[in-house]
Amino acid sequence: MKSEKLKSVRIFSGIQPSGDIHIGNYLGAIKQWIALQEKNDCVFCIVDWHAITVPYEPKLLRQKIKEVTATYLAAGINPKKSVIFVQSHIKEHAELTWLLNTITPIGDLQRMTQFKDKSKKYGGNISAGLFNYPVLMAADILLYQTELVPVGQDQKQHVELAREIARRFNAKFGDTFTLPQAQIMKIGAKIMSLAEPTKKMSKSDKPETRIGLFDTAEQIKKKIGSATTDSGKEIEYNPEQKPGISNLLTIYSLFANKTIKDLENEYAGKNYQTFKQNLAELLIEKLAPFRTKKAEFEENPEQIGKVLKEGAEKARAIAQTTMEKVRATMGLL
């Protein structure tokens, strides 16, 4: 997508307040947001209703909502340039979800990859909310007349469903919703687990499988040092045959702003240990400012509250305008 097409468009994206935000979340989503907010109308959400579709602890949820807000701010999301708010503060998300449910075929939801994966993980503890998760995500996106949704590769299917729901609604009731498009980074859209490099890095897996955005220096050294590599000694990018070192090269490339080819040349003839040591040092350096800023925001909870209150007011104004149009086109009084 050419840069000129990114000017002055409505952007929406969000992260669940569950688990610890890791570098995969940052590289696949938040890093894009920081650049996008400079020239676009950005709406960034803490999607707490999505977080309760699987087992959770209420007290921890409250803590995580504040933590994710602090994370957005620490990473560089500017509340003067972007709207930052909590999903559950805008009741129109729930209203639109119900209305979109009435035009969404069950078959579409049964095909969703994430539902299949999470169903296996949680076994008999599967809620209707988990099944309807994609409709809620569609409502999140369509409520703000979103044009572009910057997401990781794993969420592309959900954005495509949101686009299809919008198309179906417009055909049935008249032109109401903007058709959204997903924006996915070609490199870094899917950062893999440190322990299982053929599996996506996940907040729900064990801590040693991921680098948390706010991990300490010692944690980073230990995790990178024990990260799975591959047979052989060559430091080369080959996801099929060498998924471990390829994943680490991707991470190194994105944080160092160097091409993978440059890194392959730089480390030609060197061993995995040297490469890992240098990568750990790079991550410690690049993530240190995030830890410092996050601590500052958490020491001033009133600042987080102020950001969320002001963000909710801005988001609510957009959401209410959309819902007035939706109710009218659907024949609701």
Backbone as numpy.savetxt, mean C-alpha at the origin, in Angstrom:
# Nx Ny Nz CAx CAy CAz Cx Cy Cz
3.73 5.03 -18.41 2.88 6.23 -18.41 3.76 7.48 -18.41
3.56 8.39 -19.35 4.37 9.58 -19.46 4.02 10.56 -18.34
5.03 11.32 -17.92 4.85 12.21 -16.79 3.76 13.24 -17.00
3.58 13.71 -18.25 2.59 14.75 -18.47 1.17 14.27 -18.16
0.95 12.96 -18.22 -0.37 12.43 -17.93 -0.66 12.38 -16.44
0.36 12.61 -15.63 0.19 12.55 -14.18 -0.13 13.91 -13.58
-0.22 14.95 -14.40 -0.45 16.28 -13.87 -1.92 16.50 -13.52
-2.15 17.04 -12.33 -3.48 17.47 -11.90 -4.55 16.40 -12.04
-4.28 15.21 -11.55 -5.29 14.16 -11.53 -5.58 13.78 -10.09
-6.74 13.18 -9.86 -7.12 12.73 -8.51 -6.47 11.37 -8.23
-5.71 11.32 -7.15 -5.01 10.12 -6.71 -5.65 9.61 -5.42
-5.86 8.30 -5.32 -6.30 7.72 -4.05 -5.50 6.45 -3.78
-5.08 6.28 -2.53 -4.46 5.03 -2.11 -4.53 4.95 -0.60
-4.25 3.76 -0.05 -4.32 3.60 1.39 -3.57 2.36 1.85
-3.32 2.31 3.16 -2.63 1.18 3.78 -3.40 0.76 5.02
-3.46 -0.53 5.26 -4.15 -1.05 6.44 -3.33 -0.80 7.71
-3.99 -0.45 8.81 -3.29 -0.31 10.09 -3.16 -1.66 10.79
-2.39 -2.55 10.18 -2.16 -3.87 10.75 -0.72 -4.27 10.49
-0.11 -4.94 11.45 1.28 -5.33 11.29 2.20 -4.13 11.25
3.45 -4.35 10.92 4.44 -3.27 10.84 4.69 -2.93 9.38
4.59 -1.65 9.06 4.85 -1.22 7.69 6.32 -1.51 7.34
6.52 -2.12 6.19 7.87 -2.54 5.82 8.32 -1.86 4.52
9.54 -2.15 4.12 10.09 -1.48 2.95 9.34 -1.85 1.67
8.67 -2.99 1.66 7.85 -3.34 0.50 6.69 -2.39 0.34
6.03 -2.04 1.48 4.95 -1.06 1.44 5.47 0.30 0.96
6.64 0.66 1.45 7.22 1.95 1.11 7.59 2.03 -0.36
8.33 1.02 -0.86 8.79 1.05 -2.24 7.65 0.87 -3.23
6.66 0.03 -2.86 5.56 -0.26 -3.77 4.46 0.77 -3.78
4.37 1.58 -2.71 3.26 2.53 -2.63 3.70 3.91 -2.15
4.13 4.00 -0.89 4.35 5.30 -0.26 5.39 6.14 -1.02
6.44 5.51 -1.52 7.46 6.26 -2.26 6.87 6.94 -3.48
5.90 6.27 -4.12 5.21 6.87 -5.27 4.38 8.06 -4.82
3.73 7.92 -3.67 2.84 8.97 -3.19 3.58 10.29 -3.01
4.79 10.21 -2.47 5.56 11.42 -2.16 5.80 12.23 -3.43
6.13 11.54 -4.53 6.35 12.24 -5.80 5.04 12.72 -6.40
4.01 11.91 -6.30 2.72 12.24 -6.92 2.06 13.46 -6.29
2.27 13.66 -4.98 1.57 14.76 -4.30 2.04 16.14 -4.77
3.17 16.19 -5.45 3.70 17.48 -5.88 2.86 18.13 -6.97
2.23 17.31 -7.82 1.50 17.87 -8.97 0.07 17.36 -9.08
-0.40 16.64 -8.05 -1.72 16.03 -8.16 -2.58 16.30 -6.94
-3.85 15.98 -7.07 -4.83 16.11 -6.00 -4.89 14.75 -5.30
-4.15 14.61 -4.21 -3.94 13.30 -3.59 -4.78 13.09 -2.33
-5.37 11.90 -2.24 -6.18 11.50 -1.10 -5.60 10.18 -0.58
-5.03 10.21 0.64 -4.38 9.03 1.21 -5.09 8.63 2.50
-5.44 7.36 2.57 -6.33 6.87 3.62 -5.65 5.82 4.50
-6.03 5.79 5.78 -5.70 4.67 6.66 -6.93 3.79 6.66
-6.86 2.64 5.97 -8.07 1.85 5.70 -8.34 0.87 6.86
-8.89 1.40 7.95 -9.11 0.59 9.15 -10.24 -0.42 9.00
-11.25 -0.13 8.17 -12.32 -1.10 7.97 -11.81 -2.35 7.25
-10.82 -2.18 6.40 -10.21 -3.35 5.75 -9.47 -4.22 6.77
-8.89 -3.57 7.76 -8.09 -4.30 8.74 -8.92 -5.21 9.63
-10.22 -4.95 9.73 -11.05 -5.76 10.63 -11.76 -6.90 9.91
-11.38 -7.18 8.67 -11.97 -8.30 7.95 -11.32 -9.63 8.35
-10.23 -9.56 9.13 -9.56 -10.75 9.66 -9.41 -10.55 11.17
-9.12 -11.61 11.93 -9.00 -11.47 13.40 -8.02 -10.36 13.79
-8.39 -9.57 14.81 -7.54 -8.45 15.25 -7.84 -8.12 16.71
-6.96 -7.32 17.32 -7.13 -6.85 18.69 -7.57 -5.38 18.67
-8.73 -5.04 19.21 -9.22 -3.65 19.17 -8.24 -2.61 19.71
-7.61 -2.90 20.86 -6.68 -1.93 21.44 -5.49 -1.70 20.51
-5.03 -2.77 19.91 -3.88 -2.66 19.00 -4.27 -1.89 17.74
-5.51 -2.05 17.29 -5.97 -1.35 16.09 -5.87 0.16 16.28
-6.34 0.66 17.42 -6.26 2.10 17.69 -4.82 2.59 17.62
-3.94 1.80 18.22 -2.52 2.16 18.23 -1.95 2.18 16.82
-2.34 1.19 16.02 -1.80 1.07 14.67 -2.30 2.19 13.76
-3.54 2.64 13.98 -4.08 3.76 13.18 -3.20 5.00 13.37
-2.86 5.28 14.62 -2.00 6.43 14.91 -0.60 6.21 14.35
-0.14 4.97 14.42 1.20 4.65 13.94 1.31 4.82 12.43
0.28 4.37 11.70 0.32 4.51 10.24 0.25 5.99 9.86
-0.55 6.77 10.58 -0.60 8.21 10.31 0.77 8.83 10.50
1.43 8.47 11.59 2.79 8.97 11.85 3.74 8.52 10.75
3.52 7.30 10.25 4.35 6.77 9.18 4.20 7.60 7.91
2.96 7.90 7.54 2.71 8.73 6.36 3.47 10.06 6.48
3.33 10.68 7.62 3.95 11.99 7.83 5.46 11.88 7.84
5.99 10.85 8.51 7.43 10.67 8.60 8.05 10.37 7.25
7.31 9.65 6.42 7.84 9.27 5.11 7.83 10.44 4.13
7.06 11.49 4.43 7.06 12.67 3.57 5.73 13.05 2.95
4.64 12.41 3.39 3.32 12.84 2.92 2.97 14.14 3.63
2.73 15.18 2.86 2.51 16.52 3.40 1.01 16.82 3.49
0.46 17.01 4.71 -0.97 17.27 4.86 -1.43 18.58 4.24
-0.48 19.45 3.89 -0.84 20.69 3.21 -1.01 20.46 1.71
-0.44 19.37 1.23 -0.55 19.04 -0.19 -1.49 17.87 -0.45
-1.65 17.00 0.55 -2.47 15.80 0.39 -3.50 15.69 1.50
-4.59 14.98 1.23 -5.62 14.71 2.23 -5.26 13.40 2.92
-5.12 13.43 4.25 -4.81 12.23 5.03 -5.95 12.02 6.02
-6.57 10.84 5.99 -7.71 10.62 6.88 -7.89 9.13 7.17
-8.75 8.84 8.15 -9.07 7.46 8.52 -10.37 7.07 7.84
-10.37 5.93 7.21 -11.52 5.44 6.43 -12.83 5.47 7.22
-12.82 4.97 8.46 -14.06 4.86 9.24 -14.61 6.21 9.68
-13.83 7.28 9.51 -14.32 8.62 9.84 -15.26 9.16 8.77
-15.28 8.49 7.61 -16.13 8.92 6.50 -17.16 7.82 6.25
-18.36 7.99 6.78 -19.37 6.93 6.74 -19.85 6.61 5.32
-19.60 7.52 4.41 -20.02 7.30 3.02 -19.31 6.09 2.40
-18.16 5.70 2.94 -17.49 4.49 2.44 -18.39 3.27 2.61
-19.04 3.18 3.79 -19.91 2.04 4.07 -21.18 2.11 3.22
-21.74 3.30 3.09 -22.96 3.47 2.29 -22.73 3.07 0.83
-21.65 3.56 0.25 -21.38 3.25 -1.14 -21.05 1.77 -1.33
-20.39 1.17 -0.35 -20.09 -0.26 -0.44 -21.37 -1.07 -0.57
-22.37 -0.76 0.25 -23.64 -1.50 0.17 -24.29 -1.34 -1.20
-24.30 -0.12 -1.69 -24.94 0.14 -2.99 -24.20 -0.57 -4.12
-22.87 -0.59 -4.06 -22.09 -1.27 -5.10 -22.24 -2.79 -4.99
-22.49 -3.29 -3.79 -22.75 -4.72 -3.61 -23.93 -5.19 -4.45
-24.89 -4.31 -4.65 -26.12 -4.70 -5.36 -25.90 -4.89 -6.86
-24.75 -4.44 -7.37 -24.49 -4.60 -8.81 -23.23 -5.42 -9.06
-22.65 -6.00 -8.01 -21.42 -6.78 -8.15 -21.72 -8.27 -8.12
-21.45 -9.01 -9.18 -21.71 -10.45 -9.21 -20.84 -11.21 -8.21
-21.41 -12.21 -7.57 -20.66 -13.04 -6.63 -19.47 -13.69 -7.31
-19.64 -14.07 -8.57 -18.56 -14.71 -9.31 -17.31 -13.85 -9.40
-17.49 -12.54 -9.53 -16.34 -11.63 -9.58 -15.54 -11.70 -8.28
-16.23 -11.76 -7.15 -15.56 -11.79 -5.85 -14.90 -13.14 -5.59
-15.51 -14.20 -6.08 -14.94 -15.54 -5.88 -13.64 -15.72 -6.63
-13.42 -14.91 -7.65 -12.20 -15.02 -8.45 -11.04 -14.23 -7.87
-11.26 -13.45 -6.84 -10.21 -12.58 -6.32 -9.11 -13.41 -5.64
-7.90 -13.19 -6.07 -6.76 -13.98 -5.60 -6.53 -13.83 -4.10
-6.63 -12.59 -3.58 -6.35 -12.37 -2.16 -7.38 -13.07 -1.27
-8.62 -13.15 -1.72 -9.63 -13.85 -0.93 -9.28 -15.33 -0.84
-8.84 -15.90 -1.95 -8.46 -17.31 -1.96 -7.27 -17.56 -1.03
-6.28 -16.66 -1.09 -5.09 -16.82 -0.26 -5.42 -16.69 1.23
-6.19 -15.66 1.58 -6.51 -15.45 2.99 -7.48 -16.51 3.52
-8.33 -17.03 2.65 -9.24 -18.09 3.06 -8.47 -19.32 3.51
-7.40 -19.63 2.79 -6.55 -20.76 3.16 -5.85 -20.48 4.49
-5.43 -19.24 4.67 -4.66 -18.89 5.87 -5.52 -18.92 7.13
-6.77 -18.42 7.04 -7.61 -18.32 8.23 -8.60 -19.46 8.38
-8.62 -20.37 7.42 -9.42 -21.58 7.54 -10.89 -21.30 7.78
-11.43 -21.82 8.90 -12.86 -21.69 9.18 -13.27 -20.32 9.67
-12.31 -19.45 9.94 -12.61 -18.11 10.48 -12.67 -17.08 9.35
-13.54 -17.33 8.36 -13.66 -16.44 7.20 -14.96 -15.67 7.30
-14.89 -14.36 7.24 -16.08 -13.52 7.38 -16.61 -13.08 6.03
-17.87 -12.66 6.02 -18.44 -12.07 4.81 -17.70 -10.79 4.44
-17.16 -10.12 5.47 -16.40 -8.90 5.23 -15.15 -9.17 4.40
-14.49 -10.30 4.65 -13.31 -10.65 3.87 -13.70 -10.91 2.41
-14.84 -11.56 2.22 -15.33 -11.85 0.87 -15.67 -10.55 0.13
-16.27 -9.59 0.86 -16.70 -8.32 0.25 -15.62 -7.24 0.25
-14.46 -7.58 0.76 -13.33 -6.64 0.83 -13.12 -5.87 -0.49
-13.15 -6.54 -1.66 -12.91 -5.81 -2.91 -13.98 -4.76 -3.22
-15.21 -4.98 -2.75 -16.27 -4.00 -2.99 -16.03 -2.75 -2.14
-15.59 -2.97 -0.90 -15.24 -1.84 -0.05 -14.07 -1.07 -0.66
-13.10 -1.78 -1.20 -11.97 -1.09 -1.85 -12.44 -0.31 -3.07
-13.37 -0.88 -3.82 -13.93 -0.16 -4.97 -14.62 1.12 -4.51
-15.37 1.02 -3.41 -16.04 2.20 -2.86 -15.03 3.25 -2.43
-13.94 2.82 -1.79 -12.88 3.75 -1.38 -12.40 4.56 -2.58
-12.17 3.87 -3.66 -11.60 4.49 -4.87 -12.62 5.38 -5.59
-13.81 4.83 -5.80 -14.81 5.53 -6.61 -15.42 6.73 -5.88
-15.45 6.65 -4.57 -16.04 7.73 -3.76 -15.36 9.07 -4.02
-14.07 9.02 -4.36 -13.30 10.25 -4.55 -13.05 10.56 -6.03
-13.84 9.90 -6.90 -13.70 10.12 -8.35 -12.23 9.99 -8.76
-11.63 8.92 -8.30 -10.20 8.68 -8.48 -9.86 8.36 -9.93
-8.79 8.98 -10.39 -8.30 8.70 -11.75 -7.12 7.73 -11.74
-6.28 7.81 -10.71 -5.07 6.99 -10.66 -4.90 6.41 -9.26
-4.62 5.11 -9.19 -4.44 4.43 -7.90 -3.04 3.81 -7.87
-2.09 4.43 -7.15 -0.75 3.85 -7.05 -0.75 2.71 -6.03
-0.52 1.49 -6.49 -0.58 0.32 -5.62 0.53 -0.66 -5.95
0.70 -1.65 -5.07 1.59 -2.75 -5.34 0.95 -3.71 -6.32
1.75 -4.60 -6.87 1.28 -5.56 -7.86 0.12 -6.40 -7.35
0.14 -6.71 -6.03 -0.88 -7.59 -5.46 -2.27 -6.97 -5.43
-2.34 -5.64 -5.57 -3.64 -4.96 -5.53 -4.17 -4.59 -6.91
-3.43 -4.93 -7.94 -3.85 -4.58 -9.30 -5.22 -5.16 -9.64
-5.46 -6.41 -9.24 -6.73 -7.07 -9.52 -7.89 -6.33 -8.88
-7.68 -5.80 -7.68 -8.74 -5.07 -7.00 -9.06 -3.76 -7.71
-8.04 -3.08 -8.21 -8.29 -1.84 -8.95 -9.02 -2.13 -10.26
-8.67 -3.21 -10.90 -9.37 -3.60 -12.13 -10.84 -3.90 -11.86
-11.12 -4.53 -10.70 -12.52 -4.79 -10.33 -13.25 -3.47 -10.08
-12.59 -2.53 -9.39 -13.20 -1.22 -9.13 -13.55 -0.54 -10.45
-12.67 -0.65 -11.41 -12.92 -0.06 -12.73 -14.13 -0.72 -13.40
-14.22 -2.04 -13.28 -15.33 -2.77 -13.88 -16.65 -2.43 -13.20
-16.62 -2.29 -11.86 -17.83 -1.92 -11.12 -18.29 -0.52 -11.55
-17.34 0.40 -11.70 -17.68 1.76 -12.13 -18.29 1.75 -13.53
-17.70 0.95 -14.41 -18.22 0.85 -15.77 -19.64 0.28 -15.76
-19.86 -0.74 -14.95 -21.18 -1.38 -14.87 -22.21 -0.40 -14.29
-21.83 0.34 -13.25 -22.73 1.32 -12.63 -23.10 2.41 -13.64
-22.10 2.94 -14.33 -22.34 4.01 -15.30 -23.28 3.56 -16.43
-23.10 2.30 -16.85 -23.93 1.78 -17.93 -25.38 1.60 -17.47
-25.55 1.25 -16.21 -26.89 0.96 -15.68 -27.63 2.22 -15.24
-26.92 3.16 -14.61 -27.59 4.32 -14.01 -27.22 5.67 -14.64
-26.25 5.68 -15.51 -25.80 6.95 -16.08 -24.40 7.30 -15.60
-23.77 8.19 -16.31 -22.37 8.55 -16.02 -22.24 9.15 -14.63
-21.61 8.40 -13.72 -21.51 8.81 -12.32 -20.08 8.77 -11.81
-19.36 7.70 -12.13 -18.02 7.50 -11.58 -16.93 7.65 -12.64
-15.79 8.18 -12.20 -14.58 8.19 -13.01 -14.02 6.77 -13.05
-13.52 6.34 -14.20 -12.92 5.01 -14.31 -11.46 5.09 -13.87
-11.11 4.43 -12.76 -9.74 4.52 -12.23 -8.75 3.62 -12.97
-7.49 3.97 -12.88 -6.43 3.14 -13.42 -5.39 2.88 -12.33
-4.80 1.70 -12.35 -3.73 1.38 -11.40 -2.40 1.88 -11.95
-1.56 2.40 -11.06 -0.18 2.72 -11.44 0.75 1.86 -10.60
1.55 1.05 -11.25 2.43 0.11 -10.57 3.87 0.34 -11.05
4.80 0.44 -10.12 6.19 0.62 -10.48 6.71 -0.64 -11.18
7.48 -0.44 -12.25 8.02 -1.58 -12.97 9.05 -2.32 -12.13
9.82 -1.58 -11.35 10.81 -2.18 -10.45 10.39 -1.85 -9.02
10.26 -2.85 -8.19 9.91 -2.61 -6.80 8.45 -2.74 -6.49
7.63 -3.08 -7.51 6.19 -3.23 -7.27 5.90 -4.40 -6.34
6.83 -5.35 -6.31 6.61 -6.53 -5.48 7.93 -6.94 -4.83
8.18 -6.45 -3.62 9.37 -6.82 -2.88 9.10 -8.16 -2.18
10.05 -9.06 -2.26 9.84 -10.41 -1.78 10.33 -10.61 -0.33
9.86 -11.69 0.27 10.24 -12.06 1.63 11.74 -12.33 1.71
12.35 -11.93 2.83 13.78 -12.19 3.02 14.04 -13.68 3.25
13.05 -14.37 3.81 13.21 -15.79 4.11 12.79 -16.68 2.95
11.72 -16.27 2.25 11.21 -17.03 1.10 11.10 -16.09 -0.09
12.18 -15.91 -0.83 12.20 -14.89 -1.90 11.31 -15.18 -3.11
10.57 -16.27 -3.07 9.56 -16.49 -4.11 8.18 -16.06 -3.62
8.12 -15.53 -2.40 6.87 -15.10 -1.77 6.96 -13.62 -1.44
5.86 -12.91 -1.63 5.83 -11.46 -1.38 6.09 -11.14 0.09
6.85 -10.07 0.35 7.06 -9.57 1.70 5.72 -9.16 2.29
5.42 -9.61 3.51 4.10 -9.38 4.08 4.18 -8.92 5.53
3.26 -8.02 5.90 3.16 -7.54 7.28 2.71 -8.63 8.23
2.02 -9.63 7.70 1.45 -10.68 8.56 2.41 -11.84 8.80
3.55 -11.87 8.11 4.52 -12.94 8.31 5.46 -12.60 9.47
6.35 -13.52 9.81 7.27 -13.32 10.92 8.17 -12.11 10.67
8.55 -11.38 11.73 9.35 -10.16 11.58 10.65 -10.35 10.82
11.28 -11.53 10.96 12.56 -11.75 10.28 12.44 -11.85 8.77
11.22 -11.94 8.25 11.01 -12.05 6.81 10.97 -10.68 6.11
11.00 -9.62 6.87 10.84 -8.29 6.28 11.71 -7.26 7.01
11.99 -6.16 6.33 12.65 -5.02 6.95 11.57 -3.99 7.25
11.30 -3.76 8.53 10.33 -2.76 8.91 10.86 -1.37 8.60
9.98 -0.48 8.22 10.41 0.88 7.86 11.10 1.58 9.03
10.83 1.11 10.25 11.39 1.75 11.43 12.23 0.80 12.27
12.76 -0.25 11.63 13.66 -1.18 12.32 14.92 -0.46 12.79
15.50 -0.97 13.88 16.76 -0.41 14.38 17.92 -0.91 13.53
19.08 -0.30 13.73 20.27 -0.70 12.99 20.61 -2.16 13.24
20.51 -2.60 14.48 20.82 -3.99 14.80 19.84 -4.95 14.15
18.58 -4.59 14.14 17.58 -5.45 13.49 17.84 -5.57 12.00
18.20 -4.46 11.37 18.48 -4.47 9.93 19.68 -5.35 9.62
20.76 -5.20 10.39 21.96 -6.01 10.18 21.64 -7.50 10.30
20.89 -7.85 11.32 20.58 -9.26 11.57 19.71 -9.84 10.46
18.69 -9.08 10.05 17.77 -9.58 9.03 18.42 -9.71 7.66
19.21 -8.72 7.28 19.89 -8.79 5.98 20.95 -9.88 6.01
21.65 -10.00 7.13 22.68 -11.02 7.26 22.14 -12.43 7.11
20.91 -12.65 7.58 20.32 -13.99 7.52 19.37 -14.16 6.33
19.26 -13.15 5.48 18.37 -13.24 4.32 18.80 -14.37 3.40
17.83 -15.07 2.86 18.08 -16.19 1.96 18.75 -15.71 0.67
19.84 -16.38 0.30 20.46 -16.10 -0.99 20.32 -17.35 -1.86
21.29 -17.63 -2.69 21.13 -18.74 -3.63 22.44 -19.49 -3.77
22.40 -20.62 -4.47 23.62 -21.36 -4.76 24.48 -20.55 -5.71
25.77 -20.82 -5.68 26.67 -20.03 -6.50 27.15 -18.79 -5.77
28.05 -18.04 -6.38 28.62 -16.87 -5.74 28.34 -15.57 -6.49
27.85 -15.70 -7.72 27.69 -14.52 -8.57 26.54 -13.63 -8.08
26.82 -12.34 -8.02 25.79 -11.37 -7.65 25.19 -10.86 -8.95
24.12 -11.54 -9.35 23.49 -11.21 -10.62 21.98 -11.30 -10.49
21.30 -10.53 -11.31 19.83 -10.46 -11.27 19.25 -11.53 -12.18
18.61 -12.51 -11.55 17.96 -13.60 -12.29 16.85 -14.16 -11.40
15.67 -13.52 -11.40 14.59 -13.90 -10.47 14.19 -15.37 -10.55
14.33 -15.98 -11.71 13.92 -17.37 -11.85 14.91 -18.32 -11.20
16.19 -18.12 -11.45 17.21 -19.03 -10.94 17.85 -18.56 -9.65
17.87 -17.25 -9.41 18.49 -16.70 -8.20 17.55 -15.68 -7.55
16.39 -16.14 -7.03 15.40 -15.20 -6.47 15.88 -14.44 -5.24
16.74 -15.08 -4.44 17.21 -14.43 -3.21 18.05 -13.20 -3.48
19.12 -13.37 -4.23 20.01 -12.24 -4.51 19.33 -11.23 -5.43
18.41 -11.69 -6.29 17.67 -10.77 -7.17 16.80 -9.83 -6.35
16.17 -10.36 -5.30 15.34 -9.54 -4.41 16.19 -8.50 -3.69
17.35 -8.92 -3.20 18.24 -7.99 -2.49 18.80 -6.93 -3.44
19.06 -7.32 -4.68 19.52 -6.34 -5.68 18.44 -5.30 -5.96
17.20 -5.74 -6.03 16.09 -4.80 -6.25 16.00 -3.80 -5.12
16.07 -4.28 -3.90 16.01 -3.40 -2.72 17.17 -2.40 -2.74
18.39 -2.92 -3.00 19.59 -2.08 -3.05 19.42 -1.00 -4.12
18.97 -1.42 -5.30 18.82 -0.50 -6.43 17.89 0.66 -6.10
16.76 0.36 -5.49 15.75 1.38 -5.22 16.16 2.35 -4.12
16.90 1.85 -3.12 17.33 2.74 -2.05 18.60 3.52 -2.41
19.43 2.95 -3.29 20.67 3.62 -3.68 20.50 4.48 -4.93
19.32 4.36 -5.59 19.09 5.06 -6.85 20.15 4.70 -7.89
20.48 3.41 -7.93 21.40 2.88 -8.93 20.68 1.80 -9.72
21.09 1.60 -10.97 20.49 0.54 -11.75 21.02 -0.82 -11.27
20.23 -1.85 -11.48 20.67 -3.18 -11.10 21.93 -3.57 -11.88
21.99 -3.15 -13.13 23.18 -3.45 -13.95 24.42 -2.82 -13.35
24.31 -1.58 -12.87 25.45 -0.92 -12.23 25.89 -1.68 -10.98
24.92 -2.17 -10.22 25.25 -2.93 -9.01 25.92 -4.25 -9.35
25.44 -4.90 -10.41 26.07 -6.16 -10.84 27.54 -5.91 -11.20
27.80 -4.81 -11.89 29.19 -4.47 -12.26 30.01 -4.12 -11.03
29.41 -3.37 -10.11 30.10 -2.94 -8.90 30.51 -4.12 -8.02
29.68 -5.16 -8.01 29.94 -6.30 -7.12 30.43 -7.53 -7.88
30.85 -7.34 -9.10 31.44 -8.46 -9.86 32.67 -8.97 -9.13
32.72 -10.26 -8.88 33.87 -10.86 -8.21 33.82 -10.77 -6.70
32.84 -10.07 -6.13 32.70 -9.96 -4.69 31.70 -11.00 -4.18
31.73 -11.26 -2.88 30.88 -12.32 -2.34 29.59 -11.77 -1.73
28.70 -12.71 -1.39 27.41 -12.34 -0.81 27.57 -11.57 0.50
28.55 -11.98 1.31 28.72 -11.35 2.62 29.01 -9.86 2.49
29.91 -9.52 1.58 30.24 -8.10 1.36 29.02 -7.34 0.86
28.30 -7.93 -0.08 27.10 -7.30 -0.63 26.07 -7.05 0.48
25.84 -8.05 1.31 24.85 -7.92 2.38 25.26 -6.86 3.40
26.54 -6.83 3.73 27.02 -5.83 4.69 26.77 -4.42 4.16
27.08 -4.21 2.90 26.88 -2.89 2.29 25.40 -2.54 2.18
24.57 -3.52 1.86 23.13 -3.28 1.78 22.58 -2.90 3.15
23.01 -3.60 4.18 22.55 -3.29 5.54 22.94 -1.87 5.93
24.18 -1.48 5.62 24.64 -0.12 5.93 23.81 0.93 5.19
23.48 0.64 3.93 22.66 1.56 3.13 21.27 1.73 3.75
20.64 0.61 4.13 19.30 0.67 4.70 19.30 1.39 6.05
20.31 1.16 6.85 20.42 1.85 8.13 20.47 3.36 7.92
21.26 3.78 6.94 21.40 5.21 6.62 20.09 5.80 6.09
19.45 5.10 5.15 18.26 5.63 4.50 17.03 5.62 5.40
16.96 4.67 6.33 15.77 4.56 7.18 15.89 5.35 8.48
17.09 5.76 8.84 17.29 6.50 10.10 16.42 7.76 10.21
16.31 8.59 9.15 15.46 9.78 9.25 13.99 9.44 9.50
13.52 8.32 8.96 12.14 7.91 9.18 11.89 7.62 10.66
12.83 6.93 11.29 12.67 6.60 12.72 12.63 7.87 13.55
13.49 8.81 13.21 13.56 10.06 13.97 12.27 10.86 13.85
11.78 11.00 12.61 10.55 11.77 12.37 9.34 11.09 13.01
9.28 9.78 12.91 8.15 9.05 13.48 8.09 9.25 14.99
9.25 9.20 15.65 9.30 9.40 17.09 8.81 10.80 17.47
9.16 11.79 16.65 8.73 13.17 16.90 7.21 13.29 16.82
6.61 12.66 15.80 5.15 12.72 15.65 4.44 11.98 16.78
5.00 10.86 17.20 4.35 10.07 18.25 4.44 10.77 19.61
5.42 11.64 19.76 5.54 12.41 21.00 4.56 13.59 21.00
3.98 13.88 19.86 3.01 14.97 19.74 1.71 14.44 19.13
0.97 13.62 19.90 -0.26 12.99 19.37 -1.31 14.00 18.94
-1.28 15.19 19.54 -2.26 16.20 19.15 -2.06 16.64 17.71
-0.82 16.56 17.22 -0.54 16.92 15.84 -1.17 15.89 14.89
-1.07 14.62 15.27 -1.68 13.56 14.46 -3.19 13.73 14.45
-3.77 14.01 15.62 -5.21 14.22 15.70 -5.67 15.38 14.83
-4.89 16.43 14.80 -5.22 17.63 14.01 -5.18 17.30 12.51
-4.16 16.57 12.10 -4.03 16.18 10.69 -5.23 15.34 10.26
-5.61 14.36 11.10 -6.72 13.46 10.75 -8.07 14.20 10.75
-8.26 15.12 11.66 -9.51 15.87 11.70 -9.66 16.75 10.46
-8.60 17.47 10.12 -8.64 18.34 8.95 -8.76 17.52 7.67
-8.09 16.37 7.64 -8.16 15.51 6.48 -9.56 14.94 6.29
-10.21 14.56 7.40 -11.57 14.01 7.33 -12.55 15.06 6.79
-12.38 16.29 7.19 -13.27 17.36 6.72 -13.16 17.52 5.20
-11.94 17.47 4.70 -11.72 17.60 3.26 -12.27 16.39 2.51
-11.99 15.20 3.05 -12.45 13.97 2.41 -13.97 13.89 2.41
-14.58 14.28 3.51 -16.04 14.20 3.66 -16.74 15.08 2.62
-16.17 16.23 2.35 -16.78 17.14 1.37 -16.83 16.49 -0.02
-15.75 15.81 -0.39 -15.72 15.12 -1.69 -16.70 13.95 -1.69
-16.66 13.16 -0.60 -17.49 11.96 -0.51 -18.98 12.30 -0.55
-19.38 13.35 0.15 -20.80 13.72 0.19 -21.29 14.17 -1.18
-20.43 14.88 -1.90 -20.81 15.32 -3.24 -21.04 14.12 -4.16
-20.14 13.13 -4.07 -20.31 11.91 -4.87 -21.59 11.18 -4.50
-21.86 11.05 -3.19 -23.02 10.28 -2.75 -24.33 10.95 -3.12
-24.36 12.26 -3.15 -25.57 12.95 -3.59 -25.90 12.57 -5.04
-24.87 12.48 -5.85 -25.06 12.10 -7.25 -25.47 10.64 -7.37
-24.83 9.76 -6.55 -25.14 8.33 -6.58 -26.60 8.08 -6.20
-27.04 8.70 -5.11 -28.42 8.51 -4.65 -29.42 8.96 -5.71
-29.11 10.09 -6.33 -30.03 10.63 -7.34 -30.11 9.70 -8.55
-28.97 9.22 -9.02 -28.99 8.37 -10.22 -29.63 7.01 -9.95
-29.56 6.53 -8.67 -30.13 5.23 -8.33 -31.62 5.31 -7.97
-32.16 6.53 -7.92 -33.57 6.69 -7.63 -33.90 6.70 -6.16
-32.92 6.96 -5.30 -33.14 7.01 -3.85 -33.54 8.44 -3.45
-34.47 8.54 -2.52 -34.93 9.86 -2.07 -33.92 10.45 -1.10
